[in-house]
């Protein structure tokens, strides 16, 4: 700090007489009394009875500051660390009490004005030439600034410690909520209180892809539990179906790859997380279209279909075996036509409209399908299977997973 450098050179920056400290000494008690009186009258927090411990502390601080400043502007070696550390401690104490630094700043301004008043009125007596008063005043202001900076440093450090401790409590709470099987309600309620998190009735868990180092952190309301440092980044939204909550989630997560699990009781947060992760995986594979926040409840049928892909691939290989010997382009055309036919109540004209082809073309393809599948197309159960595997085939953008000998190639 600037004050440390001034002391280190061992000379008065203001050009004061070498024995200034000795001349000021007999008058310091009067200055201390005036400073304390003025601070008490201007700063309500310091207006305490004489026998109050705060009054003794105030006197100690004022005496230490004035003595250090007197040494500083003279040729006296002075270690600035004790007084600076004391002001850091004051800053930490104010932060611990949940207060800002306005009180200490006001006290510093008041004390500086009173001290400066004594310097000016007693300039002749102290041997300070008029031409040195300007630099003395500048040094006083600099000293005030350094003390304020020390207090601010302590305040910021304490606030960071508090925020860090709260973040650790909240991350631990997230771990507890997402544990499967669930943790019993009593410890969750205890940790929620310690983390200043009001227990909601329901929650929904959002799963996010990992952020890049240069990506800005999303900002959420204080009641949303967030941990983006997890192996699987997550946030827990309380009462997600309440007024405005859906818009809040969309706004906070705009432009990010994210999936929101279903609304569940607090004890079932792990289940919401599980479905959010499954949804996110399908978004990342482009099976679910990545447009805004992907909500699991809007893609339940897709999630069910992809719950067991080995089983799904086996079903596809079995039901679409009649297409296996055809060229890929033929497989694609006939698979597309068959799905449209199953979805159109077997109406050829509607199929033509869906596929934007001539009805005669549709009828030709339907005759081919009839030759390939035969009576299978008359069996409702088999047609249901066919619609499932054809829908999945389309979701995979034409990937002929169902015709592969090894279902693992679909992954």
N, C-alpha and C positions, 0 to 999 in steps of 0.2 A: 504494500500500500504506500501511498505518497508519504504519509507520516513516518513510516519506517525509514524511508530513504532520507528524509530530512534529518532524523536523529543520527543516522549512520554517518553523515558527513561531519558531525561534531561541531557545527557552527550555527548561529542564529540566521535564519533566512531573512528576518526583518531588520537585521543590523542593530539589534538592541544592545544596550550596555552589557558587559560581561557579568556584572554583579546584579543584573535585573532580578534574578530569583531571590537574592538576599533582600533587595529593596521591597519586593512585593510580599515577602513572607509575613511581616507583621500585619499586613492588611487583608490577608486571605480569609481569615475568620469572618471579617465583616462582609466580604464579598460572598462567602458561602451562605451566611445568614440571609443576605438580600436575595440571592438566587433561590434559596429554599422557600422564602416567603412569597416571592413572585410566582414560583411554580405552583405552590399550593393554592394561590388565589386564582390561577388561570387553568389549572388542570385538576378537575374534580377527583380523579382517581388517586391523586397524591395528597389530598387534603385529609390527613389523618392526625389523631392525637399524638402528642409527643411520646407517649409510652407505647405506641403501636410499633411493632417490629418494622413495618414499612417505612416509618419515619427515620429509624436508625439506618436502614438501608439507603434511603434517599440521601441522608447526610454523608454517608460513606462514599456514595457514587459522586456527589458534587465535589467533595474534598479531593477525591482521587483524580477527577477530570481536571479540576483547576490546577492542582499541583503538577500533573503531567503537562498541561499546556504551558505553565510557567517554565518548567524545565525545558520544554521543547523550543520555546522562543529564545532561550538563553543558551549558554554554552555548556549546559549540564547534560552529561550522558543520561539517557532515559530509555528504558525498555518499554516499547509501546504495547507489547503482547498482553500483559495483565489487564490493562484497561480495555483493550479491544476485545479480549476474550470475555470480559465481564459484560460488554454490550452484546456480544453474540449470545451469551446466556440469557440476557434480558429478552432478546428477540425470540429465543427458543421458548422462554416462559410465556410470552404473550401468545405465541402460536398454540402452546399447550392449553391455554385458557380459551382458545377460540377467538382471540382478538386480533385486530390488525395493528399496524405500527403507528397509528395517528397519535396515540398518547405519548409515546417516547419521542416522536418527531416534534410535537408541541413543546414538550419539556426541554428538548435541545434548543429550540428556537428561543424560548423564553430565557433559559440560562445564558445563551450566547448574548442576547441583548443586554441583560443585566451586567454581565462581565464586561462587555464593550463599553457600557456607560461608565463603569468604574475606571477603565483604562483611559477613556477620553478626559474625564473630569480630573483624574490624577496624573495626567501625562507629565506635567512639570515635576511633580513630586517623585515619580518613578524614573525620571531621567529619559523618557522617550521623546525624542525630538519630533516636532510636527511632521517633518518629512518622512518619518518612519511609521506614523500612525496608519497610513494607507496599507503598507505591507503587513503591519500587525493585524489590521482588520481582515486582510485577505487570508492570512494564516489562520485566524480564528474561524473564518467561514470554511476553510479547507478542513480544519480539525473537526468541526461539526459534521461536515459531510462524511468524513471517515468513520466517525462514531455511528452515524446513521447507516452507513454501508455495513458496518459490523453487525448492527442489530438486524438489518435486513437479511444478511447472510445467515445468521442464526435462525431467524424466523423461517426462511425458505428451507433450511435444512430440516427443521422440526416438522414443517408442513410436508416435506417430501417423505420423512420417516413415517408420519401418520398415514399419508396416502399409500405408501408402500405396505405398511402393516395391514391397512384395510383391503388392499388388493390381494394380499396373501390370504386373508381370511375369506374373501369372496371366491378366490380360486379353489380353496379347500372346500368351501360350500358347494361349488359346482361339481367337484370330484365326488362329494357325498351324494348329491342329487342324481348324478349320472351313473352311480354304482349299480350294477346288476348282479345279484338280486338287491332290491332296495334296502337302504339303511332304515332302521326304525325311526318313527317320527320324533321321539324325544331329543336325540342328539342333533337332528336336523334343525329343530326349533331353536335349540341352544346356540348352534353355530349361526343360524340366520340372525338371531338377536345380536350376536357379537359382530356380525358383518353389516349391521344396520339395514337388513333386508326384510321388509314387512312380508310375512308369509302370505302368499295369495291362495286362492281356492284352486286355481288351475294354472298350468304353464304350457308353453309350447317351446320346443328346442329347435334352434336353427343350426344347421351344419354348413360350414363355409370351407371353400378351398383355401389352402395356405396362402397368406399374403406374401407378395414379393417385398424385399427389403425397402424399396423406394416407394411403395404404395402408402398413401396416407391412411391413418387409422380411422375407421368409421366412428361416429359419435352417437352415443345412445343415451336415453334418459337414465337417471341414477338408479331406477328400480330394475333395470335390465342387467342381469349377470353376464359378464363377458370374459372370456379367456381365449384370446387369439394365439396364445403361445403353446397351447396344447398340441399334441401330435395330430389330433383331430379337432381343429378350432371349432368352438361352439359358443352360443349365447342362449340364455334362458329368458324367455319373455313371459312375465307374469300376466295373468288375466288377458290372454291374447285376443279374446273375442269381445273385449270391452270397447267402448266408443273411441274411435280414432286410432286404436292400436294397430290395425292392419295397415293403415296409411303410414304410421310411424315406422313400422318394419320396412315397408317398401321404400320409404324416403331414406332411411339410414343405410340401407343395403343396396341402394341403386347402383347399377353398373358392376356388381360383384356376382360371382357364381355362388349361389346359396340355395339351400332347400330348407323349408320349414316343416317340421313334423306336426302330427295331429295334436290338438288340444287334449290334455290329460290331467288327472289329479296330480298334485305335486309329487306324491310318492311314486308315480309312474313316469317320471321324467325320462328315465333310461329308455323306456319304450318309445317315447316321442323322438329321442335322439337316434334310436336304431332305425326308425323309418325315415328320418331326415337324411341319415347317411346313405340308405339305400336309394332314396330319391336323388340325392346329389350325385351318386355314382352313375345313375342313368342319364342325368343331365350332362355330366362330363363325357359320356359316350355318345351324346347327341340323340339318344333314344327318346328322351323327353326334351322338347324344344327349350333351349335356354333363353327364355324371355322373362326377365325380372325374377322375383322370388318364386321358386317352384314349390308349391304347397302339396304336401303328400296327399291330402284329402282329395285333391283334384286329379290325382293320377293313380288311384287305388287299383283299378283294373290292370294297369301296366305294371304296377309293383307286384301284384299277384302273379301275373304271367311270368315275370323274371325272377320270382322267388327261388326257383330251382331250374337253372338253365340246362343242366344235364338231362333232367326229365323232359324239359321242353324240346330239347334237340332230338331226344329219342322219339318223342311223339311226332315231331316234324318229319323225321326220316321214315317213320312207319306210314304216316298218312299221305305223304307226298311221293312215295316210292313210284307211283305210276308215271311221274314226270322225269324220273332219273335218267332215262336213256336219251332224252331230248337234248338238243343244243341249248346253251344258256339263254340265248335270245328267245327261243321257243318256250322255255320254262317260264321266263319272265312274262311273256304275253299271256300264256294260258293261266298262270297263277293270278295275274291281275284280273283277268276276265272271270275266273272262278270266284274270287273274293267279291267282286262287284255283283255277281249273280246271286251269291248267298246273301248279300246285304240288300238286294233289291227285290226280295220275295220272288226270285226266279223270273223276273220280267225282262225279256231281251231288250225291249225298247228303252227301258230305264237304264239298263247296263250300257247301251250305246250312248245314251246321254251322259252318263257318268264318265265314260272313257273317251268321249268325243270321237267315236268311230261310227261307221255306217252300220245300221241294224243287221244288214246281210253279213257283214264281217263278224259280228257277234254270234250270229246263228252258226256260221262256219266253225268258229272256235268252240261253241257249245257242243257241236257234233263231235269234235275231236275229244273234248273232255268226257263226253258220254262214252266214247269208245275206250278211253283210257281208264276211267273210274267205274263204269258200268253201274251196277246196282248200289254201289256205295253212296251215290248221290241221292238215293231214295231213302237212306237210313238217317233219321234226324240226329242220332247220337254221333255218327261218323261225320255228318255235315257240321255239327258243333265243333268237333275236333279240328276239322279242316279250316273252319273260320278262325279258330284260335291260332293255328300255326301260320296261316296266310297273313293274319294281322301282324304277327311277330315278324314274319319275313319282310313285310312292307316297312315296319319300324326300323329294321336293320338295313334299310335302303337297298334292298335287292340282294343282300348277302344270303346265298343259298345254303344257310346253316343246316336246314332240315334235310338236305340231300347228302350231307357229308357223312362219310363212314365213321369218323371220329367226332363226336359232339364237342370235344374240347377245342376244336378249331374255331368255334363261335366266340370264344372268349377274347 
